[in-house]
Amino acid sequence: MAQARQRVASARQQPPTGAPAKPAYSHWILDGRPGENLVLMPGQMHFGAQVASLRTLLGSCVAVTLWHPQRRIGGMCHYLLPSRPRAGLERDGRYGEEAVEAMVEQLQRMGTAPSDYHAHLYGGADTMPEGSTLKFSVGERNIEQGWTLIDRYGFQLQGVDVGEDVPRTVTLQLGSGEVDMRRGVGKAPPQHPLQRQTR
């Protein structure tokens, strides 16, 4: 009887299917209602199976999408910068290394492995003004970090559209895993203030 009570108590502590438990640093990890079409702003992330779709708009930022074809769970992060020295700091979704690390933590909580996931990598537009003397733009650094993280975790890369100087809108359909990427017309939006401070 005591064992049965322990199992019931343990089950109550588990997150419901499709909604991994949120960590303490989770103010930038969005929840979503079943069937919701969720829009991610820079520095935000969502992972799970309940929402209908995830969408974001990119300039020099990068989005990584993940989808598990058998379990039909997935997510997206939208990061502004590749990484930061963070000794003693809580995780922050504005940084690629930390955002993808958080997605991996979430997918492992759901009993899956990074290598099970189809991944897409988008964004990293060149938003520097013409004639800029900077050799390595924020967009390029974000792209390099995206490649590094996909290799590090062993995701199955399915689609890429990065660089140049165009904005992109990315939508992930959680039910099917379909990723729709649309290129905008004209120049990508200007850099976020955080990106300008770290050049």
C-alpha atoms as a printed R data frame, in Angstrom:
    type eleno elety resid chain resno      x      y       z
1   ATOM     1    CA   MET     A     1  0.000  0.000   0.000
2   ATOM     2    CA   ALA     A     2  2.841  2.373   0.881
3   ATOM     3    CA   GLN     A     3  4.461  1.680  -2.497
4   ATOM     4    CA   ALA     A     4  1.209  2.427  -4.311
5   ATOM     5    CA   ARG     A     5  0.925  5.772  -2.490
6   ATOM     6    CA   GLN     A     6  4.503  6.643  -3.483
7   ATOM     7    CA   ARG     A     7  3.779  5.847  -7.144
8   ATOM     8    CA   VAL     A     8  0.651  8.032  -7.104
9   ATOM     9    CA   ALA     A     9  2.553 10.900  -5.456
10  ATOM    10    CA   SER     A    10  5.370 10.542  -7.992
11  ATOM    11    CA   ALA     A    11  2.921 10.556 -10.930
12  ATOM    12    CA   ARG     A    12  1.316 13.766  -9.646
13  ATOM    13    CA   GLN     A    13  4.713 15.469  -9.756
14  ATOM    14    CA   GLN     A    14  5.292 14.513 -13.404
15  ATOM    15    CA   PRO     A    15  4.405 17.091 -16.079
16  ATOM    16    CA   PRO     A    16  1.428 16.240 -18.295
17  ATOM    17    CA   THR     A    17  2.196 14.715 -21.713
18  ATOM    18    CA   GLY     A    18  3.318 17.416 -24.122
19  ATOM    19    CA   ALA     A    19  4.228 19.890 -21.371
20  ATOM    20    CA   PRO     A    20  7.648 19.363 -19.795
21  ATOM    21    CA   ALA     A    21  8.213 20.887 -16.353
22  ATOM    22    CA   LYS     A    22  9.450 24.461 -16.496
23  ATOM    23    CA   PRO     A    23 12.778 25.229 -14.839
24  ATOM    24    CA   ALA     A    24 13.259 28.081 -12.365
25  ATOM    25    CA   TYR     A    25 14.864 30.399 -14.958
26  ATOM    26    CA   SER     A    26 11.884 30.004 -17.291
27  ATOM    27    CA   HIS     A    27 10.520 33.553 -17.686
28  ATOM    28    CA   TRP     A    28 11.558 33.378 -21.388
29  ATOM    29    CA   ILE     A    29 10.211 29.846 -21.945
30  ATOM    30    CA   LEU     A    30  6.650 30.326 -23.169
31  ATOM    31    CA   ASP     A    31  3.689 28.167 -22.252
32  ATOM    32    CA   GLY     A    32  0.969 27.620 -24.794
33  ATOM    33    CA   ARG     A    33 -2.638 26.515 -24.773
34  ATOM    34    CA   PRO     A    34 -3.744 23.484 -26.834
35  ATOM    35    CA   GLY     A    35 -4.294 24.546 -30.444
36  ATOM    36    CA   GLU     A    36 -2.713 27.988 -29.964
37  ATOM    37    CA   ASN     A    37 -0.640 29.629 -32.706
38  ATOM    38    CA   LEU     A    38  2.232 30.999 -30.638
39  ATOM    39    CA   VAL     A    39  4.455 33.877 -31.768
40  ATOM    40    CA   LEU     A    40  8.001 33.989 -30.370
41  ATOM    41    CA   MET     A    41  9.733 37.297 -29.774
42  ATOM    42    CA   PRO     A    42 13.555 37.609 -29.654
43  ATOM    43    CA   GLY     A    43 14.996 35.689 -26.725
44  ATOM    44    CA   GLN     A    44 11.977 33.396 -26.324
45  ATOM    45    CA   MET     A    45 11.528 29.641 -26.674
46  ATOM    46    CA   HIS     A    46  8.737 27.069 -26.618
47  ATOM    47    CA   PHE     A    47  8.945 23.280 -26.527
48  ATOM    48    CA   GLY     A    48  6.128 20.747 -26.266
49  ATOM    49    CA   ALA     A    49  3.225 19.170 -28.163
50  ATOM    50    CA   GLN     A    50  0.155 21.195 -27.264
51  ATOM    51    CA   VAL     A    51  0.288 24.322 -29.420
52  ATOM    52    CA   ALA     A    52 -0.678 24.182 -33.104
53  ATOM    53    CA   SER     A    53  2.219 26.245 -34.424
54  ATOM    54    CA   LEU     A    54  5.204 28.426 -33.569
55  ATOM    55    CA   ARG     A    55  6.135 31.483 -35.608
56  ATOM    56    CA   THR     A    56  8.829 34.157 -35.472
57  ATOM    57    CA   LEU     A    57 10.346 36.966 -37.543
58  ATOM    58    CA   LEU     A    58 14.119 37.059 -38.004
59  ATOM    59    CA   GLY     A    59 16.731 39.607 -38.997
60  ATOM    60    CA   SER     A    60 20.270 38.954 -37.750
61  ATOM    61    CA   CYS     A    61 18.815 36.683 -35.050
62  ATOM    62    CA   VAL     A    62 18.655 32.931 -35.623
63  ATOM    63    CA   ALA     A    63 15.862 30.419 -35.049
64  ATOM    64    CA   VAL     A    64 16.419 26.719 -34.472
65  ATOM    65    CA   THR     A    65 13.385 24.461 -34.847
66  ATOM    66    CA   LEU     A    66 13.196 20.882 -33.545
67  ATOM    67    CA   TRP     A    67 10.582 18.211 -34.243
68  ATOM    68    CA   HIS     A    68 10.291 14.543 -33.253
69  ATOM    69    CA   PRO     A    69  8.565 12.704 -36.135
70  ATOM    70    CA   GLN     A    70  7.320  9.763 -34.035
71  ATOM    71    CA   ARG     A    71  6.249 11.600 -30.874
72  ATOM    72    CA   ARG     A    72  5.081 14.757 -32.728
73  ATOM    73    CA   ILE     A    73  6.657 17.085 -30.203
74  ATOM    74    CA   GLY     A    74  8.995 19.937 -30.937
75  ATOM    75    CA   GLY     A    75  9.962 23.500 -30.368
76  ATOM    76    CA   MET     A    76 11.678 26.643 -31.517
77  ATOM    77    CA   CYS     A    77 14.077 29.148 -30.032
78  ATOM    78    CA   HIS     A    78 14.876 32.651 -31.306
79  ATOM    79    CA   TYR     A    79 18.267 33.892 -30.152
80  ATOM    80    CA   LEU     A    80 19.969 37.261 -30.597
81  ATOM    81    CA   LEU     A    81 23.615 36.476 -29.826
82  ATOM    82    CA   PRO     A    82 25.748 33.327 -29.934
83  ATOM    83    CA   SER     A    83 26.893 33.106 -26.302
84  ATOM    84    CA   ARG     A    84 28.214 34.983 -23.276
85  ATOM    85    CA   PRO     A    85 30.486 34.330 -20.346
86  ATOM    86    CA   ARG     A    86 27.889 33.336 -17.749
87  ATOM    87    CA   ALA     A    87 29.556 32.037 -14.625
88  ATOM    88    CA   GLY     A    88 26.954 32.187 -11.862
89  ATOM    89    CA   LEU     A    89 24.250 33.711 -14.080
90  ATOM    90    CA   GLU     A    90 20.892 32.078 -14.748
91  ATOM    91    CA   ARG     A    91 20.216 30.856 -18.272
92  ATOM    92    CA   ASP     A    92 19.006 33.474 -20.775
93  ATOM    93    CA   GLY     A    93 17.213 32.704 -24.056
94  ATOM    94    CA   ARG     A    94 18.758 35.665 -25.843
95  ATOM    95    CA   TYR     A    95 21.961 33.617 -26.204
96  ATOM    96    CA   GLY     A    96 22.058 30.685 -28.642
97  ATOM    97    CA   GLU     A    97 24.133 28.379 -26.504
98  ATOM    98    CA   GLU     A    98 21.749 28.790 -23.551
99  ATOM    99    CA   ALA     A    99 18.518 28.668 -25.576
100 ATOM   100    CA   VAL     A   100 19.410 25.410 -27.340
101 ATOM   101    CA   GLU     A   101 20.745 23.956 -24.087
102 ATOM   102    CA   ALA     A   102 17.324 24.669 -22.524
103 ATOM   103    CA   MET     A   103 15.511 22.982 -25.440
104 ATOM   104    CA   VAL     A   104 17.717 19.912 -25.041
105 ATOM   105    CA   GLU     A   105 16.959 19.840 -21.332
106 ATOM   106    CA   GLN     A   106 13.218 19.983 -22.107
107 ATOM   107    CA   LEU     A   107 13.336 17.207 -24.717
108 ATOM   108    CA   GLN     A   108 15.317 14.964 -22.371
109 ATOM   109    CA   ARG     A   109 12.679 15.508 -19.669
110 ATOM   110    CA   MET     A   110 10.181 14.097 -22.156
111 ATOM   111    CA   GLY     A   111 12.246 10.924 -22.527
112 ATOM   112    CA   THR     A   112 13.717 11.691 -25.947
113 ATOM   113    CA   ALA     A   113 17.244 12.240 -27.266
114 ATOM   114    CA   PRO     A   114 18.569 15.113 -29.429
115 ATOM   115    CA   SER     A   115 19.462 12.709 -32.252
116 ATOM   116    CA   ASP     A   116 15.743 11.813 -32.606
117 ATOM   117    CA   TYR     A   117 14.892 15.342 -33.781
118 ATOM   118    CA   HIS     A   118 14.677 16.956 -37.193
119 ATOM   119    CA   ALA     A   119 16.234 20.426 -37.039
120 ATOM   120    CA   HIS     A   120 16.027 23.559 -39.170
121 ATOM   121    CA   LEU     A   121 18.298 26.608 -38.989
122 ATOM   122    CA   TYR     A   122 17.184 30.031 -40.238
123 ATOM   123    CA   GLY     A   123 18.154 33.698 -40.030
124 ATOM   124    CA   GLY     A   124 21.470 35.400 -39.445
125 ATOM   125    CA   ALA     A   125 20.861 38.192 -41.947
126 ATOM   126    CA   ASP     A   126 23.502 40.846 -42.453
127 ATOM   127    CA   THR     A   127 22.001 43.979 -40.881
128 ATOM   128    CA   MET     A   128 25.194 46.038 -40.970
129 ATOM   129    CA   PRO     A   129 25.015 49.243 -42.996
130 ATOM   130    CA   GLU     A   130 26.663 49.171 -46.405
131 ATOM   131    CA   GLY     A   131 30.305 50.151 -46.228
132 ATOM   132    CA   SER     A   132 30.694 48.934 -42.637
133 ATOM   133    CA   THR     A   133 34.280 48.021 -41.772
134 ATOM   134    CA   LEU     A   134 33.273 45.261 -39.343
135 ATOM   135    CA   LYS     A   135 34.658 41.965 -40.604
136 ATOM   136    CA   PHE     A   136 32.328 39.571 -38.765
137 ATOM   137    CA   SER     A   137 28.699 40.599 -38.272
138 ATOM   138    CA   VAL     A   138 26.339 39.476 -35.530
139 ATOM   139    CA   GLY     A   139 24.380 37.500 -38.115
140 ATOM   140    CA   GLU     A   140 27.474 35.543 -39.175
141 ATOM   141    CA   ARG     A   141 28.377 34.798 -35.565
142 ATOM   142    CA   ASN     A   142 24.827 33.604 -34.887
143 ATOM   143    CA   ILE     A   143 24.946 31.302 -37.919
144 ATOM   144    CA   GLU     A   144 28.278 29.808 -36.831
145 ATOM   145    CA   GLN     A   145 26.852 29.143 -33.385
146 ATOM   146    CA   GLY     A   146 23.797 27.466 -34.928
147 ATOM   147    CA   TRP     A   147 25.986 25.070 -36.940
148 ATOM   148    CA   THR     A   148 28.085 24.350 -33.846
149 ATOM   149    CA   LEU     A   149 25.056 23.548 -31.681
150 ATOM   150    CA   ILE     A   150 23.441 21.288 -34.288
151 ATOM   151    CA   ASP     A   151 26.702 19.336 -34.570
152 ATOM   152    CA   ARG     A   152 27.227 19.264 -30.801
153 ATOM   153    CA   TYR     A   153 23.829 17.752 -30.012
154 ATOM   154    CA   GLY     A   154 23.525 15.525 -33.095
155 ATOM   155    CA   PHE     A   155 20.225 16.863 -34.439
156 ATOM   156    CA   GLN     A   156 19.176 15.653 -37.924
157 ATOM   157    CA   LEU     A   157 19.498 18.805 -40.027
158 ATOM   158    CA   GLN     A   158 16.640 19.013 -42.550
159 ATOM   159    CA   GLY     A   159 16.573 22.630 -43.711
160 ATOM   160    CA   VAL     A   160 18.758 25.746 -43.749
161 ATOM   161    CA   ASP     A   161 18.330 29.277 -45.040
162 ATOM   162    CA   VAL     A   162 20.824 31.732 -43.539
163 ATOM   163    CA   GLY     A   163 22.758 34.913 -44.268
164 ATOM   164    CA   GLU     A   164 22.252 37.536 -46.973
165 ATOM   165    CA   ASP     A   165 20.362 40.698 -45.981
166 ATOM   166    CA   VAL     A   166 16.695 39.674 -46.029
167 ATOM   167    CA   PRO     A   167 14.216 39.203 -43.179
168 ATOM   168    CA   ARG     A   168 12.631 35.792 -42.756
169 ATOM   169    CA   THR     A   169  9.403 34.547 -41.204
170 ATOM   170    CA   VAL     A   170  9.560 30.973 -39.900
171 ATOM   171    CA   THR     A   171  6.553 28.845 -38.904
172 ATOM   172    CA   LEU     A   172  6.692 25.333 -37.423
173 ATOM   173    CA   GLN     A   173  3.505 23.243 -37.499
174 ATOM   174    CA   LEU     A   174  3.696 20.980 -34.437
175 ATOM   175    CA   GLY     A   175  1.205 18.426 -35.758
176 ATOM   176    CA   SER     A   176  3.095 17.636 -38.956
177 ATOM   177    CA   GLY     A   177  6.596 18.999 -38.385
178 ATOM   178    CA   GLU     A   178  6.278 21.127 -41.521
179 ATOM   179    CA   VAL     A   179  8.458 24.235 -41.452
180 ATOM   180    CA   ASP     A   180  7.466 27.157 -43.647
181 ATOM   181    CA   MET     A   181 10.154 29.793 -44.184
182 ATOM   182    CA   ARG     A   182  9.309 32.933 -46.129
183 ATOM   183    CA   ARG     A   183 11.823 35.531 -47.192
184 ATOM   184    CA   GLY     A   184 10.750 39.130 -46.898
185 ATOM   185    CA   VAL     A   185 11.391 41.902 -49.381
186 ATOM   186    CA   GLY     A   186 14.109 44.473 -48.794
187 ATOM   187    CA   LYS     A   187 16.629 44.759 -45.994
188 ATOM   188    CA   ALA     A   188 16.420 42.826 -42.730
189 ATOM   189    CA   PRO     A   189 15.258 44.813 -39.686
190 ATOM   190    CA   PRO     A   190 17.932 46.757 -37.782
191 ATOM   191    CA   GLN     A   191 19.829 45.109 -34.973
192 ATOM   192    CA   HIS     A   192 18.337 44.737 -31.527
193 ATOM   193    CA   PRO     A   193 19.956 47.122 -28.961
194 ATOM   194    CA   LEU     A   194 21.570 44.152 -27.164
195 ATOM   195    CA   GLN     A   195 23.351 43.173 -30.382
196 ATOM   196    CA   ARG     A   196 24.671 46.715 -30.909
197 ATOM   197    CA   GLN     A   197 26.102 46.798 -27.372
198 ATOM   198    CA   THR     A   198 28.150 43.635 -27.888
199 ATOM   199    CA   ARG     A   199 29.901 44.388 -31.187
